[in-house]
Amino acid sequence: MEKDRVVSPSGGYAGIAVFILLLAIGIVSLALYNQLVVGIVVGILCMVLAFFALPGLLVLNPNEASVLILFGAYKGTVKTNGFYWLNPFYVKKKVSLRARNLTSDPLKVNDKLGNPIMIGIVLVWKVEDTYKAAFAVDDYAHFVQIQSESAVRKLAGHYAYDNFDDEQTEITLRSGGEEVNHVLEKELAERLHIAGINVIEARIAHLAYSPEIAGAMLRRQQATAVVAARTKIVEGAVSMVDLALHKLSDKKIVDLDEERKATMVSNLMVVLCSDKDATPVVNTGTLYQ
């Protein structure tokens, strides 16, 4: 495949000067020599050439390029902004070199576990190779949009939405962060290379469960959080009970038999693990009455 080729045409002001000169010669010839056939022919010819030269003028704004085509053959690309005069037979196809944003609508796809999720991305891209952008694909902007959707679907199929077990260390869409975004950028760069597109940045902008399972997954996440919190509470309560028993034994504050220890442990665990304030009950008797 042919590569991008940069050309530097002549200045446009020279073309304007030629246009004015030819137009002036034509007008003068028709005005002074309108009785002569040669004067009429020269005048008409100069005016036709003057207006024929006008389509060769080209104005390029910053971060804009123009692909030049002559009778179906690629002749190069003008990338420097300015005012130019080109071959009038050139077909000039302008291509923007500015960075562009693509914010995709949230797509409904299945993650690695088969859960339906809604995912959308933000892509920053620009044209790097004007030859590929102009001739390798029909519409490079539409090509970017379609390939972005395809890359998002592939990404979602490689990762789960989230881990529900703290012991799992697998990367997920929700917790992957920069690593997931890097995989997305690499996938898009490979897909868009054929169109001469440079992927500047790509990242997940929207991520949520599909509405039909969002409620169930929210309850599952809440249950997982409650279990994790209770586990921490129990671990802390066991440590505090063990510390209390050792302190009472070391300082010989009270001598507890196994039954009294069991009762104390039960009471402390209830107090420490309860999600409500404990109500103390004063026992005026003994454990055996």
PAKE-614112 format. One record per residue (C-alpha): x, y, z; residue in three letters; residue number from 1. Coordinates in steps of 0.5 Angstrom, whole numbers. Last residue first. Example, Ala and Ser with C-alpha at 12.3 -4.5 7.8 and 13.67 -1.06 7.14 Angstrom:
PAKE-614112
<atom><X>27</X><Y>-2</Y><Z>14</Z><code>SER</code><pos>2</pos></atom>
<atom><X>25</X><Y>-9</Y><Z>16</Z><code>ALA</code><pos>1</pos></atom>
end
This chain:
PAKE-614112
<atom><X>-60</X><Y>-41</Y><Z>181</Z><code>GLN</code><pos>289</pos></atom>
<atom><X>-54</X><Y>-44</Y><Z>178</Z><code>TYR</code><pos>288</pos></atom>
<atom><X>-51</X><Y>-38</Y><Z>175</Z><code>LEU</code><pos>287</pos></atom>
<atom><X>-52</X><Y>-34</Y><Z>181</Z><code>THR</code><pos>286</pos></atom>
<atom><X>-57</X><Y>-29</Y><Z>184</Z><code>GLY</code><pos>285</pos></atom>
<atom><X>-58</X><Y>-21</Y><Z>183</Z><code>THR</code><pos>284</pos></atom>
<atom><X>-57</X><Y>-21</Y><Z>176</Z><code>ASN</code><pos>283</pos></atom>
<atom><X>-57</X><Y>-14</Y><Z>173</Z><code>VAL</code><pos>282</pos></atom>
<atom><X>-59</X><Y>-14</Y><Z>166</Z><code>VAL</code><pos>281</pos></atom>
<atom><X>-55</X><Y>-9</Y><Z>161</Z><code>PRO</code><pos>280</pos></atom>
<atom><X>-59</X><Y>-7</Y><Z>154</Z><code>THR</code><pos>279</pos></atom>
<atom><X>-54</X><Y>-8</Y><Z>149</Z><code>ALA</code><pos>278</pos></atom>
<atom><X>-54</X><Y>-2</Y><Z>143</Z><code>ASP</code><pos>277</pos></atom>
<atom><X>-56</X><Y>-5</Y><Z>136</Z><code>LYS</code><pos>276</pos></atom>
<atom><X>-52</X><Y>-8</Y><Z>131</Z><code>ASP</code><pos>275</pos></atom>
<atom><X>-50</X><Y>-13</Y><Z>136</Z><code>SER</code><pos>274</pos></atom>
<atom><X>-43</X><Y>-16</Y><Z>135</Z><code>CYS</code><pos>273</pos></atom>
<atom><X>-39</X><Y>-13</Y><Z>141</Z><code>LEU</code><pos>272</pos></atom>
<atom><X>-45</X><Y>-14</Y><Z>146</Z><code>VAL</code><pos>271</pos></atom>
<atom><X>-47</X><Y>-21</Y><Z>144</Z><code>VAL</code><pos>270</pos></atom>
<atom><X>-40</X><Y>-23</Y><Z>143</Z><code>MET</code><pos>269</pos></atom>
<atom><X>-39</X><Y>-21</Y><Z>150</Z><code>LEU</code><pos>268</pos></atom>
<atom><X>-45</X><Y>-24</Y><Z>153</Z><code>ASN</code><pos>267</pos></atom>
<atom><X>-43</X><Y>-31</Y><Z>150</Z><code>SER</code><pos>266</pos></atom>
<atom><X>-36</X><Y>-30</Y><Z>152</Z><code>VAL</code><pos>265</pos></atom>
<atom><X>-38</X><Y>-29</Y><Z>159</Z><code>MET</code><pos>264</pos></atom>
<atom><X>-42</X><Y>-35</Y><Z>160</Z><code>THR</code><pos>263</pos></atom>
<atom><X>-37</X><Y>-39</Y><Z>157</Z><code>ALA</code><pos>262</pos></atom>
<atom><X>-32</X><Y>-37</Y><Z>162</Z><code>LYS</code><pos>261</pos></atom>
<atom><X>-37</X><Y>-38</Y><Z>167</Z><code>ARG</code><pos>260</pos></atom>
<atom><X>-38</X><Y>-45</Y><Z>165</Z><code>GLU</code><pos>259</pos></atom>
<atom><X>-30</X><Y>-46</Y><Z>165</Z><code>GLU</code><pos>258</pos></atom>
<atom><X>-29</X><Y>-44</Y><Z>172</Z><code>ASP</code><pos>257</pos></atom>
<atom><X>-27</X><Y>-36</Y><Z>173</Z><code>LEU</code><pos>256</pos></atom>
<atom><X>-23</X><Y>-34</Y><Z>178</Z><code>ASP</code><pos>255</pos></atom>
<atom><X>-24</X><Y>-26</Y><Z>179</Z><code>VAL</code><pos>254</pos></atom>
<atom><X>-19</X><Y>-20</Y><Z>179</Z><code>ILE</code><pos>253</pos></atom>
<atom><X>-13</X><Y>-25</Y><Z>179</Z><code>LYS</code><pos>252</pos></atom>
<atom><X>-9</X><Y>-19</Y><Z>175</Z><code>LYS</code><pos>251</pos></atom>
<atom><X>-7</X><Y>-25</Y><Z>170</Z><code>ASP</code><pos>250</pos></atom>
<atom><X>-13</X><Y>-28</Y><Z>169</Z><code>SER</code><pos>249</pos></atom>
<atom><X>-18</X><Y>-22</Y><Z>168</Z><code>LEU</code><pos>248</pos></atom>
<atom><X>-13</X><Y>-19</Y><Z>163</Z><code>LYS</code><pos>247</pos></atom>
<atom><X>-13</X><Y>-26</Y><Z>159</Z><code>HIS</code><pos>246</pos></atom>
<atom><X>-20</X><Y>-26</Y><Z>159</Z><code>LEU</code><pos>245</pos></atom>
<atom><X>-21</X><Y>-19</Y><Z>157</Z><code>ALA</code><pos>244</pos></atom>
<atom><X>-16</X><Y>-20</Y><Z>151</Z><code>LEU</code><pos>243</pos></atom>
<atom><X>-19</X><Y>-26</Y><Z>149</Z><code>ASP</code><pos>242</pos></atom>
<atom><X>-26</X><Y>-23</Y><Z>149</Z><code>VAL</code><pos>241</pos></atom>
<atom><X>-23</X><Y>-17</Y><Z>145</Z><code>MET</code><pos>240</pos></atom>
<atom><X>-19</X><Y>-21</Y><Z>140</Z><code>SER</code><pos>239</pos></atom>
<atom><X>-26</X><Y>-25</Y><Z>139</Z><code>VAL</code><pos>238</pos></atom>
<atom><X>-30</X><Y>-19</Y><Z>138</Z><code>ALA</code><pos>237</pos></atom>
<atom><X>-25</X><Y>-16</Y><Z>133</Z><code>GLY</code><pos>236</pos></atom>
<atom><X>-25</X><Y>-22</Y><Z>128</Z><code>GLU</code><pos>235</pos></atom>
<atom><X>-33</X><Y>-22</Y><Z>129</Z><code>VAL</code><pos>234</pos></atom>
<atom><X>-33</X><Y>-15</Y><Z>127</Z><code>ILE</code><pos>233</pos></atom>
<atom><X>-29</X><Y>-16</Y><Z>121</Z><code>LYS</code><pos>232</pos></atom>
<atom><X>-33</X><Y>-22</Y><Z>119</Z><code>THR</code><pos>231</pos></atom>
<atom><X>-39</X><Y>-18</Y><Z>120</Z><code>ARG</code><pos>230</pos></atom>
<atom><X>-37</X><Y>-13</Y><Z>115</Z><code>ALA</code><pos>229</pos></atom>
<atom><X>-35</X><Y>-18</Y><Z>110</Z><code>ALA</code><pos>228</pos></atom>
<atom><X>-42</X><Y>-21</Y><Z>110</Z><code>VAL</code><pos>227</pos></atom>
<atom><X>-45</X><Y>-14</Y><Z>110</Z><code>VAL</code><pos>226</pos></atom>
<atom><X>-41</X><Y>-12</Y><Z>104</Z><code>ALA</code><pos>225</pos></atom>
<atom><X>-43</X><Y>-18</Y><Z>100</Z><code>THR</code><pos>224</pos></atom>
<atom><X>-50</X><Y>-18</Y><Z>102</Z><code>ALA</code><pos>223</pos></atom>
<atom><X>-50</X><Y>-10</Y><Z>99</Z><code>GLN</code><pos>222</pos></atom>
<atom><X>-47</X><Y>-13</Y><Z>93</Z><code>GLN</code><pos>221</pos></atom>
<atom><X>-52</X><Y>-18</Y><Z>92</Z><code>ARG</code><pos>220</pos></atom>
<atom><X>-57</X><Y>-13</Y><Z>93</Z><code>ARG</code><pos>219</pos></atom>
<atom><X>-54</X><Y>-9</Y><Z>88</Z><code>LEU</code><pos>218</pos></atom>
<atom><X>-54</X><Y>-15</Y><Z>83</Z><code>MET</code><pos>217</pos></atom>
<atom><X>-61</X><Y>-16</Y><Z>84</Z><code>ALA</code><pos>216</pos></atom>
<atom><X>-63</X><Y>-9</Y><Z>83</Z><code>GLY</code><pos>215</pos></atom>
<atom><X>-59</X><Y>-8</Y><Z>77</Z><code>ALA</code><pos>214</pos></atom>
<atom><X>-61</X><Y>-15</Y><Z>73</Z><code>ILE</code><pos>213</pos></atom>
<atom><X>-66</X><Y>-12</Y><Z>69</Z><code>GLU</code><pos>212</pos></atom>
<atom><X>-63</X><Y>-5</Y><Z>68</Z><code>PRO</code><pos>211</pos></atom>
<atom><X>-57</X><Y>-7</Y><Z>65</Z><code>SER</code><pos>210</pos></atom>
<atom><X>-51</X><Y>-7</Y><Z>70</Z><code>TYR</code><pos>209</pos></atom>
<atom><X>-47</X><Y>-1</Y><Z>70</Z><code>ALA</code><pos>208</pos></atom>
<atom><X>-40</X><Y>2</Y><Z>67</Z><code>LEU</code><pos>207</pos></atom>
<atom><X>-40</X><Y>9</Y><Z>63</Z><code>HIS</code><pos>206</pos></atom>
<atom><X>-34</X><Y>13</Y><Z>61</Z><code>ALA</code><pos>205</pos></atom>
<atom><X>-29</X><Y>7</Y><Z>60</Z><code>ILE</code><pos>204</pos></atom>
<atom><X>-22</X><Y>10</Y><Z>57</Z><code>ARG</code><pos>203</pos></atom>
<atom><X>-19</X><Y>11</Y><Z>50</Z><code>ALA</code><pos>202</pos></atom>
<atom><X>-13</X><Y>16</Y><Z>49</Z><code>GLU</code><pos>201</pos></atom>
<atom><X>-9</X><Y>19</Y><Z>43</Z><code>ILE</code><pos>200</pos></atom>
<atom><X>-11</X><Y>13</Y><Z>38</Z><code>VAL</code><pos>199</pos></atom>
<atom><X>-8</X><Y>15</Y><Z>31</Z><code>ASN</code><pos>198</pos></atom>
<atom><X>-12</X><Y>14</Y><Z>25</Z><code>ILE</code><pos>197</pos></atom>
<atom><X>-9</X><Y>12</Y><Z>19</Z><code>GLY</code><pos>196</pos></atom>
<atom><X>-15</X><Y>8</Y><Z>17</Z><code>ALA</code><pos>195</pos></atom>
<atom><X>-11</X><Y>1</Y><Z>17</Z><code>ILE</code><pos>194</pos></atom>
<atom><X>-9</X><Y>3</Y><Z>24</Z><code>HIS</code><pos>193</pos></atom>
<atom><X>-16</X><Y>3</Y><Z>27</Z><code>LEU</code><pos>192</pos></atom>
<atom><X>-17</X><Y>-4</Y><Z>29</Z><code>ARG</code><pos>191</pos></atom>
<atom><X>-10</X><Y>-4</Y><Z>32</Z><code>GLU</code><pos>190</pos></atom>
<atom><X>-10</X><Y>2</Y><Z>36</Z><code>ALA</code><pos>189</pos></atom>
<atom><X>-17</X><Y>0</Y><Z>38</Z><code>LEU</code><pos>188</pos></atom>
<atom><X>-15</X><Y>-6</Y><Z>41</Z><code>GLU</code><pos>187</pos></atom>
<atom><X>-8</X><Y>-2</Y><Z>44</Z><code>LYS</code><pos>186</pos></atom>
<atom><X>-13</X><Y>3</Y><Z>47</Z><code>GLU</code><pos>185</pos></atom>
<atom><X>-18</X><Y>-2</Y><Z>50</Z><code>LEU</code><pos>184</pos></atom>
<atom><X>-12</X><Y>-6</Y><Z>53</Z><code>VAL</code><pos>183</pos></atom>
<atom><X>-9</X><Y>1</Y><Z>56</Z><code>HIS</code><pos>182</pos></atom>
<atom><X>-16</X><Y>2</Y><Z>59</Z><code>ASN</code><pos>181</pos></atom>
<atom><X>-17</X><Y>-4</Y><Z>63</Z><code>VAL</code><pos>180</pos></atom>
<atom><X>-10</X><Y>-3</Y><Z>66</Z><code>GLU</code><pos>179</pos></atom>
<atom><X>-11</X><Y>4</Y><Z>68</Z><code>GLU</code><pos>178</pos></atom>
<atom><X>-17</X><Y>2</Y><Z>72</Z><code>GLY</code><pos>177</pos></atom>
<atom><X>-18</X><Y>-5</Y><Z>73</Z><code>GLY</code><pos>176</pos></atom>
<atom><X>-23</X><Y>-5</Y><Z>79</Z><code>SER</code><pos>175</pos></atom>
<atom><X>-30</X><Y>-4</Y><Z>75</Z><code>ARG</code><pos>174</pos></atom>
<atom><X>-28</X><Y>-8</Y><Z>69</Z><code>LEU</code><pos>173</pos></atom>
<atom><X>-25</X><Y>-13</Y><Z>73</Z><code>THR</code><pos>172</pos></atom>
<atom><X>-18</X><Y>-16</Y><Z>74</Z><code>ILE</code><pos>171</pos></atom>
<atom><X>-18</X><Y>-23</Y><Z>78</Z><code>GLU</code><pos>170</pos></atom>
<atom><X>-15</X><Y>-22</Y><Z>85</Z><code>THR</code><pos>169</pos></atom>
<atom><X>-21</X><Y>-26</Y><Z>88</Z><code>GLN</code><pos>168</pos></atom>
<atom><X>-20</X><Y>-27</Y><Z>96</Z><code>GLU</code><pos>167</pos></atom>
<atom><X>-25</X><Y>-21</Y><Z>97</Z><code>ASP</code><pos>166</pos></atom>
<atom><X>-31</X><Y>-25</Y><Z>93</Z><code>ASP</code><pos>165</pos></atom>
<atom><X>-36</X><Y>-21</Y><Z>89</Z><code>PHE</code><pos>164</pos></atom>
<atom><X>-31</X><Y>-19</Y><Z>84</Z><code>ASN</code><pos>163</pos></atom>
<atom><X>-34</X><Y>-14</Y><Z>79</Z><code>ASP</code><pos>162</pos></atom>
<atom><X>-36</X><Y>-13</Y><Z>71</Z><code>TYR</code><pos>161</pos></atom>
<atom><X>-32</X><Y>-19</Y><Z>69</Z><code>ALA</code><pos>160</pos></atom>
<atom><X>-27</X><Y>-19</Y><Z>64</Z><code>TYR</code><pos>159</pos></atom>
<atom><X>-25</X><Y>-21</Y><Z>57</Z><code>HIS</code><pos>158</pos></atom>
<atom><X>-33</X><Y>-21</Y><Z>54</Z><code>GLY</code><pos>157</pos></atom>
<atom><X>-33</X><Y>-13</Y><Z>56</Z><code>ALA</code><pos>156</pos></atom>
<atom><X>-27</X><Y>-12</Y><Z>52</Z><code>LEU</code><pos>155</pos></atom>
<atom><X>-29</X><Y>-15</Y><Z>45</Z><code>LYS</code><pos>154</pos></atom>
<atom><X>-36</X><Y>-11</Y><Z>46</Z><code>ARG</code><pos>153</pos></atom>
<atom><X>-32</X><Y>-5</Y><Z>47</Z><code>VAL</code><pos>152</pos></atom>
<atom><X>-27</X><Y>-6</Y><Z>41</Z><code>ALA</code><pos>151</pos></atom>
<atom><X>-33</X><Y>-7</Y><Z>36</Z><code>SER</code><pos>150</pos></atom>
<atom><X>-37</X><Y>-1</Y><Z>38</Z><code>GLU</code><pos>149</pos></atom>
<atom><X>-30</X><Y>3</Y><Z>37</Z><code>SER</code><pos>148</pos></atom>
<atom><X>-29</X><Y>-1</Y><Z>30</Z><code>GLN</code><pos>147</pos></atom>
<atom><X>-36</X><Y>2</Y><Z>28</Z><code>ILE</code><pos>146</pos></atom>
<atom><X>-35</X><Y>9</Y><Z>31</Z><code>GLN</code><pos>145</pos></atom>
<atom><X>-28</X><Y>10</Y><Z>28</Z><code>VAL</code><pos>144</pos></atom>
<atom><X>-30</X><Y>7</Y><Z>21</Z><code>PHE</code><pos>143</pos></atom>
<atom><X>-36</X><Y>12</Y><Z>21</Z><code>HIS</code><pos>142</pos></atom>
<atom><X>-30</X><Y>18</Y><Z>22</Z><code>ALA</code><pos>141</pos></atom>
<atom><X>-26</X><Y>14</Y><Z>16</Z><code>TYR</code><pos>140</pos></atom>
<atom><X>-31</X><Y>14</Y><Z>11</Z><code>ASP</code><pos>139</pos></atom>
<atom><X>-30</X><Y>9</Y><Z>5</Z><code>ASP</code><pos>138</pos></atom>
<atom><X>-24</X><Y>6</Y><Z>8</Z><code>VAL</code><pos>137</pos></atom>
<atom><X>-16</X><Y>5</Y><Z>5</Z><code>ALA</code><pos>136</pos></atom>
<atom><X>-17</X><Y>11</Y><Z>0</Z><code>PHE</code><pos>135</pos></atom>
<atom><X>-18</X><Y>18</Y><Z>4</Z><code>ALA</code><pos>134</pos></atom>
<atom><X>-16</X><Y>16</Y><Z>11</Z><code>ALA</code><pos>133</pos></atom>
<atom><X>-10</X><Y>11</Y><Z>9</Z><code>LYS</code><pos>132</pos></atom>
<atom><X>-7</X><Y>17</Y><Z>5</Z><code>TYR</code><pos>131</pos></atom>
<atom><X>-8</X><Y>22</Y><Z>10</Z><code>THR</code><pos>130</pos></atom>
<atom><X>-4</X><Y>18</Y><Z>15</Z><code>ASP</code><pos>129</pos></atom>
<atom><X>-4</X><Y>21</Y><Z>22</Z><code>GLU</code><pos>128</pos></atom>
<atom><X>-12</X><Y>23</Y><Z>23</Z><code>VAL</code><pos>127</pos></atom>
<atom><X>-14</X><Y>24</Y><Z>30</Z><code>LYS</code><pos>126</pos></atom>
<atom><X>-17</X><Y>20</Y><Z>36</Z><code>TRP</code><pos>125</pos></atom>
<atom><X>-19</X><Y>21</Y><Z>43</Z><code>VAL</code><pos>124</pos></atom>
<atom><X>-24</X><Y>16</Y><Z>45</Z><code>LEU</code><pos>123</pos></atom>
<atom><X>-29</X><Y>16</Y><Z>51</Z><code>VAL</code><pos>122</pos></atom>
<atom><X>-33</X><Y>10</Y><Z>52</Z><code>ILE</code><pos>121</pos></atom>
<atom><X>-39</X><Y>7</Y><Z>54</Z><code>GLY</code><pos>120</pos></atom>
<atom><X>-42</X><Y>0</Y><Z>58</Z><code>ILE</code><pos>119</pos></atom>
<atom><X>-48</X><Y>-2</Y><Z>60</Z><code>MET</code><pos>118</pos></atom>
<atom><X>-48</X><Y>-9</Y><Z>63</Z><code>ILE</code><pos>117</pos></atom>
<atom><X>-51</X><Y>-16</Y><Z>61</Z><code>PRO</code><pos>116</pos></atom>
<atom><X>-48</X><Y>-22</Y><Z>66</Z><code>ASN</code><pos>115</pos></atom>
<atom><X>-45</X><Y>-27</Y><Z>62</Z><code>GLY</code><pos>114</pos></atom>
<atom><X>-39</X><Y>-28</Y><Z>66</Z><code>LEU</code><pos>113</pos></atom>
<atom><X>-34</X><Y>-25</Y><Z>62</Z><code>LYS</code><pos>112</pos></atom>
<atom><X>-39</X><Y>-19</Y><Z>61</Z><code>ASP</code><pos>111</pos></atom>
<atom><X>-45</X><Y>-19</Y><Z>56</Z><code>ASN</code><pos>110</pos></atom>
<atom><X>-46</X><Y>-13</Y><Z>52</Z><code>VAL</code><pos>109</pos></atom>
<atom><X>-51</X><Y>-7</Y><Z>52</Z><code>LYS</code><pos>108</pos></atom>
<atom><X>-48</X><Y>-1</Y><Z>49</Z><code>LEU</code><pos>107</pos></atom>
<atom><X>-48</X><Y>6</Y><Z>53</Z><code>PRO</code><pos>106</pos></atom>
<atom><X>-47</X><Y>11</Y><Z>47</Z><code>ASP</code><pos>105</pos></atom>
<atom><X>-40</X><Y>13</Y><Z>45</Z><code>SER</code><pos>104</pos></atom>
<atom><X>-37</X><Y>19</Y><Z>46</Z><code>THR</code><pos>103</pos></atom>
<atom><X>-32</X><Y>20</Y><Z>40</Z><code>LEU</code><pos>102</pos></atom>
<atom><X>-27</X><Y>26</Y><Z>41</Z><code>ASN</code><pos>101</pos></atom>
<atom><X>-23</X><Y>29</Y><Z>36</Z><code>ARG</code><pos>100</pos></atom>
<atom><X>-16</X><Y>31</Y><Z>35</Z><code>ALA</code><pos>99</pos></atom>
<atom><X>-15</X><Y>36</Y><Z>29</Z><code>ARG</code><pos>98</pos></atom>
<atom><X>-12</X><Y>33</Y><Z>23</Z><code>LEU</code><pos>97</pos></atom>
<atom><X>-18</X><Y>35</Y><Z>18</Z><code>SER</code><pos>96</pos></atom>
<atom><X>-18</X><Y>32</Y><Z>11</Z><code>VAL</code><pos>95</pos></atom>
<atom><X>-19</X><Y>36</Y><Z>5</Z><code>LYS</code><pos>94</pos></atom>
<atom><X>-20</X><Y>32</Y><Z>-2</Z><code>LYS</code><pos>93</pos></atom>
<atom><X>-17</X><Y>37</Y><Z>-8</Z><code>LYS</code><pos>92</pos></atom>
<atom><X>-18</X><Y>34</Y><Z>-15</Z><code>VAL</code><pos>91</pos></atom>
<atom><X>-12</X><Y>37</Y><Z>-19</Z><code>TYR</code><pos>90</pos></atom>
<atom><X>-14</X><Y>39</Y><Z>-26</Z><code>PHE</code><pos>89</pos></atom>
<atom><X>-12</X><Y>46</Y><Z>-24</Z><code>PRO</code><pos>88</pos></atom>
<atom><X>-5</X><Y>44</Y><Z>-22</Z><code>ASN</code><pos>87</pos></atom>
<atom><X>-4</X><Y>48</Y><Z>-16</Z><code>LEU</code><pos>86</pos></atom>
<atom><X>-3</X><Y>55</Y><Z>-13</Z><code>TRP</code><pos>85</pos></atom>
<atom><X>-3</X><Y>55</Y><Z>-5</Z><code>TYR</code><pos>84</pos></atom>
<atom><X>-5</X><Y>60</Y><Z>1</Z><code>PHE</code><pos>83</pos></atom>
<atom><X>-3</X><Y>57</Y><Z>8</Z><code>GLY</code><pos>82</pos></atom>
<atom><X>-3</X><Y>51</Y><Z>13</Z><code>ASN</code><pos>81</pos></atom>
<atom><X>2</X><Y>46</Y><Z>12</Z><code>THR</code><pos>80</pos></atom>
<atom><X>0</X><Y>39</Y><Z>10</Z><code>LYS</code><pos>79</pos></atom>
<atom><X>-1</X><Y>39</Y><Z>3</Z><code>VAL</code><pos>78</pos></atom>
<atom><X>-2</X><Y>31</Y><Z>1</Z><code>THR</code><pos>77</pos></atom>
<atom><X>1</X><Y>28</Y><Z>-5</Z><code>GLY</code><pos>76</pos></atom>
<atom><X>0</X><Y>26</Y><Z>-12</Z><code>LYS</code><pos>75</pos></atom>
<atom><X>-5</X><Y>20</Y><Z>-12</Z><code>TYR</code><pos>74</pos></atom>
<atom><X>-7</X><Y>18</Y><Z>-19</Z><code>ALA</code><pos>73</pos></atom>
<atom><X>-15</X><Y>18</Y><Z>-21</Z><code>GLY</code><pos>72</pos></atom>
<atom><X>-14</X><Y>23</Y><Z>-26</Z><code>PHE</code><pos>71</pos></atom>
<atom><X>-10</X><Y>27</Y><Z>-21</Z><code>LEU</code><pos>70</pos></atom>
<atom><X>-11</X><Y>27</Y><Z>-14</Z><code>ILE</code><pos>69</pos></atom>
<atom><X>-9</X><Y>31</Y><Z>-9</Z><code>LEU</code><pos>68</pos></atom>
<atom><X>-10</X><Y>30</Y><Z>-1</Z><code>VAL</code><pos>67</pos></atom>
<atom><X>-11</X><Y>37</Y><Z>3</Z><code>SER</code><pos>66</pos></atom>
<atom><X>-9</X><Y>37</Y><Z>10</Z><code>ALA</code><pos>65</pos></atom>
<atom><X>-12</X><Y>41</Y><Z>16</Z><code>GLU</code><pos>64</pos></atom>
<atom><X>-9</X><Y>43</Y><Z>23</Z><code>ASN</code><pos>63</pos></atom>
<atom><X>-8</X><Y>50</Y><Z>21</Z><code>PRO</code><pos>62</pos></atom>
<atom><X>-13</X><Y>52</Y><Z>16</Z><code>ASN</code><pos>61</pos></atom>
<atom><X>-11</X><Y>51</Y><Z>8</Z><code>LEU</code><pos>60</pos></atom>
<atom><X>-13</X><Y>55</Y><Z>2</Z><code>VAL</code><pos>59</pos></atom>
<atom><X>-12</X><Y>53</Y><Z>-5</Z><code>LEU</code><pos>58</pos></atom>
<atom><X>-12</X><Y>56</Y><Z>-11</Z><code>LEU</code><pos>57</pos></atom>
<atom><X>-12</X><Y>51</Y><Z>-17</Z><code>GLY</code><pos>56</pos></atom>
<atom><X>-20</X><Y>52</Y><Z>-19</Z><code>PRO</code><pos>55</pos></atom>
<atom><X>-18</X><Y>60</Y><Z>-21</Z><code>LEU</code><pos>54</pos></atom>
<atom><X>-13</X><Y>58</Y><Z>-27</Z><code>ALA</code><pos>53</pos></atom>
<atom><X>-19</X><Y>56</Y><Z>-31</Z><code>PHE</code><pos>52</pos></atom>
<atom><X>-22</X><Y>63</Y><Z>-30</Z><code>PHE</code><pos>51</pos></atom>
<atom><X>-15</X><Y>66</Y><Z>-33</Z><code>ALA</code><pos>50</pos></atom>
<atom><X>-14</X><Y>61</Y><Z>-38</Z><code>LEU</code><pos>49</pos></atom>
<atom><X>-21</X><Y>63</Y><Z>-41</Z><code>VAL</code><pos>48</pos></atom>
<atom><X>-20</X><Y>70</Y><Z>-41</Z><code>MET</code><pos>47</pos></atom>
<atom><X>-13</X><Y>69</Y><Z>-44</Z><code>CYS</code><pos>46</pos></atom>
<atom><X>-16</X><Y>65</Y><Z>-50</Z><code>LEU</code><pos>45</pos></atom>
<atom><X>-22</X><Y>70</Y><Z>-51</Z><code>ILE</code><pos>44</pos></atom>
<atom><X>-17</X><Y>76</Y><Z>-51</Z><code>GLY</code><pos>43</pos></atom>
<atom><X>-12</X><Y>72</Y><Z>-56</Z><code>VAL</code><pos>42</pos></atom>
<atom><X>-18</X><Y>70</Y><Z>-61</Z><code>VAL</code><pos>41</pos></atom>
<atom><X>-21</X><Y>77</Y><Z>-61</Z><code>ILE</code><pos>40</pos></atom>
<atom><X>-14</X><Y>80</Y><Z>-62</Z><code>GLY</code><pos>39</pos></atom>
<atom><X>-13</X><Y>75</Y><Z>-68</Z><code>VAL</code><pos>38</pos></atom>
<atom><X>-19</X><Y>76</Y><Z>-71</Z><code>VAL</code><pos>37</pos></atom>
<atom><X>-18</X><Y>84</Y><Z>-71</Z><code>LEU</code><pos>36</pos></atom>
<atom><X>-23</X><Y>89</Y><Z>-71</Z><code>GLN</code><pos>35</pos></atom>
<atom><X>-24</X><Y>88</Y><Z>-63</Z><code>ASN</code><pos>34</pos></atom>
<atom><X>-16</X><Y>90</Y><Z>-63</Z><code>TYR</code><pos>33</pos></atom>
<atom><X>-16</X><Y>95</Y><Z>-57</Z><code>LEU</code><pos>32</pos></atom>
<atom><X>-22</X><Y>93</Y><Z>-53</Z><code>ALA</code><pos>31</pos></atom>
<atom><X>-22</X><Y>85</Y><Z>-54</Z><code>LEU</code><pos>30</pos></atom>
<atom><X>-14</X><Y>85</Y><Z>-53</Z><code>SER</code><pos>29</pos></atom>
<atom><X>-14</X><Y>90</Y><Z>-47</Z><code>VAL</code><pos>28</pos></atom>
<atom><X>-19</X><Y>85</Y><Z>-43</Z><code>ILE</code><pos>27</pos></atom>
<atom><X>-16</X><Y>79</Y><Z>-45</Z><code>GLY</code><pos>26</pos></atom>
<atom><X>-9</X><Y>82</Y><Z>-43</Z><code>ILE</code><pos>25</pos></atom>
<atom><X>-12</X><Y>84</Y><Z>-36</Z><code>ALA</code><pos>24</pos></atom>
<atom><X>-15</X><Y>78</Y><Z>-35</Z><code>LEU</code><pos>23</pos></atom>
<atom><X>-9</X><Y>74</Y><Z>-36</Z><code>LEU</code><pos>22</pos></atom>
<atom><X>-5</X><Y>79</Y><Z>-32</Z><code>LEU</code><pos>21</pos></atom>
<atom><X>-10</X><Y>78</Y><Z>-26</Z><code>ILE</code><pos>20</pos></atom>
<atom><X>-10</X><Y>71</Y><Z>-26</Z><code>PHE</code><pos>19</pos></atom>
<atom><X>-2</X><Y>70</Y><Z>-26</Z><code>VAL</code><pos>18</pos></atom>
<atom><X>-2</X><Y>75</Y><Z>-20</Z><code>ALA</code><pos>17</pos></atom>
<atom><X>-7</X><Y>71</Y><Z>-17</Z><code>ILE</code><pos>16</pos></atom>
<atom><X>-3</X><Y>65</Y><Z>-18</Z><code>GLY</code><pos>15</pos></atom>
<atom><X>3</X><Y>68</Y><Z>-16</Z><code>ALA</code><pos>14</pos></atom>
<atom><X>-1</X><Y>70</Y><Z>-9</Z><code>TYR</code><pos>13</pos></atom>
<atom><X>-2</X><Y>62</Y><Z>-8</Z><code>GLY</code><pos>12</pos></atom>
<atom><X>5</X><Y>60</Y><Z>-7</Z><code>GLY</code><pos>11</pos></atom>
<atom><X>8</X><Y>54</Y><Z>-10</Z><code>SER</code><pos>10</pos></atom>
<atom><X>6</X><Y>47</Y><Z>-8</Z><code>PRO</code><pos>9</pos></atom>
<atom><X>10</X><Y>43</Y><Z>-2</Z><code>SER</code><pos>8</pos></atom>
<atom><X>8</X><Y>36</Y><Z>-2</Z><code>VAL</code><pos>7</pos></atom>
<atom><X>8</X><Y>31</Y><Z>3</Z><code>VAL</code><pos>6</pos></atom>
<atom><X>7</X><Y>23</Y><Z>2</Z><code>ARG</code><pos>5</pos></atom>
<atom><X>3</X><Y>19</Y><Z>6</Z><code>ASP</code><pos>4</pos></atom>
<atom><X>4</X><Y>11</Y><Z>4</Z><code>LYS</code><pos>3</pos></atom>
<atom><X>2</X><Y>7</Y><Z>-2</Z><code>GLU</code><pos>2</pos></atom>
<atom><X>0</X><Y>0</Y><Z>0</Z><code>MET</code><pos>1</pos></atom>
end
